[in-house]
Amino acid sequence: MKELQQMRYSIAELSLIKNTFAENTDLLKSLRKHFLQLSLTENEANQLHNFNPEILKLLRRFFLPTLEGDEPLSQIIDLWMTINLQDKVEETALPHIQAREMVINYLEQQLELLEDKVLIVEAIKFNHFILAKKDIFSKLIARNTIIQHVEQQLIQIYFLAGTKDETLSETLERVKKNSNK
């Protein structure tokens, strides 16, 4: 019988994460700057634009996950399913739904920039979320969600990368222990 994969990321993907991000918090901070449209140095920008295609695929899975049937059981997720709509009626839920659409569109734009794809005509500016006169509530929710989501994904990458002193099996064991807490 084939053993079921227990994590969302394969051993090969974890190895790629480890080789790219272990002991490289500067690269993770550069990613943060990119996703929050903060100023990047020339060196930081060059690092981000030199990612190999496999890392770009992984970053997309971290930052803008989509429902995939082959994921391990109980590990499918997309950003629509993480909106807290409990105890909300349509009127109070609508700004949260609108905000989530803004978050998804914004993250798609930032991922396309990393992937060097052609951008949509109207670029979404991060600082416009708080400078808005219209839909300020939805835009503020979107802004804060983007910040929290980016930080959560960077922390997840950081922990999965572990340290270079760890072997891959040690990293897997540590991550497995942490996920059981």
MOMOGI-V303766 format. One record per pair of residues at least 4 apart in sequence whose C-alpha atoms are under 6 Angstrom apart, sorted by the first residue. I is the first residue (numbers start at 1). J is the second residue. D is the distance in whole Angstrom. If there is no record, write none. Layout:
BEGIN
i={I	I}
j={J	J}
d={D	D}
END
This chain:
BEGIN
i={5	6	9	17	17	18	18	21	22	22	22	22	23	30	33	33	40	40	59	60	61	65	66	67	67	67	88	88	89	90	95	95	99	99	99	99	102	103	112	112	128	129	129	129	130	132	136	141	145	146	157	166}
j={72	72	13	21	161	22	161	161	161	162	163	164	163	44	37	38	44	45	63	64	65	78	78	76	77	78	92	93	93	94	99	138	138	139	141	142	106	142	116	117	132	139	140	143	140	136	140	145	149	150	161	170}
d={6	6	6	6	5	5	4	6	5	6	5	6	6	6	6	5	6	6	6	5	5	5	5	6	6	6	6	6	6	6	6	5	5	6	6	5	6	5	6	5	6	5	6	6	6	6	6	6	6	6	6	6}
END
